[in-house]
Amino acid sequence: MFALSFRRFPRLPFALQRGGAGLGLLWLGLALPLAAQSSREGTRRRARGAGGGREAASLDTLTARPTLYAVGVAEGGGKILVLGNVALTTRHRPDGATETTTGFHGRAVWLLRSQVRRWSEPVAVPATVTSPAQLARFVQESAARAGLSLRKLVPFRLVGEPAAVWWHVPAFPTAHPRDQAAADLGAHGRFARQPLDLVGFLLPPARRTQPPCLHLHARPSTAPFTAHVDSLRPGSGLRLLLPALP
């Protein structure tokens, strides 16, 4: 079993952001352990405008394949993670619990996705990386050293046992496709040190002066559940995987 530590954070803003407002995507750059949420409509605008796989999609049109990786938001509310042949959608229920469906069902309001045929050799996240902002910078610098274009979405994985991961599954009161998540509702929690699969995307900045931006979802290795990562402490047990160039 995996440990789910639930917390509620009433009236917290629904975005972790640096250097801008209304972007609707996770900026891993603030002090720990804050809960983060994003405006759904703002996320959709950002997704539509940037291209590169950030579009609505019916999950049943995606072919389960070991090379497919994706994160997104489900229509009607819920967090989506696709890890190879497995697709997970976790939703917040009115009774306060969460439920997860497995399989390529339903529709994503927006989806970041990529096919990665081969991952590079894992690189240990240095012990000097002690904040989300440093982690974002480390992923960016590692991608640049690996010869990956930073002008496109860069998928990456983090494997191992981070010291702590703070997560949330937002609540959408009416489950309408254009509904916005309620800041005072939803499931929040923390993964203690345990094996996790984390799939994320390094997002191309709109301006060179912007700090690196990551969008990251987590899955415990022992249970069907996925959530949006608000913040984390990498610790000494985390390794980074990037797409290997041909």
Secondary structure, DSSP 8 states (H G I E B T S, - for coil): ----EEE--TT--S---SS-SS--S----S-TT------HHHHHHHHHHH-SS-EEEEGGGS---TTEEEEEEETTS-EEEEETTEEEEEEE-TTS-EEEEESS-SEEEEEEEEE-S-B---EE--TT--SHHHHHHHHHHHHHHTT--TTS-EEEEEEE--SEEEEEE---TT--TT----TT-SEEEEE-SS-EEEEEEEE--SSTTS--EEEEEEEETTSS--EEEEEEE-TTSEEEE-B---
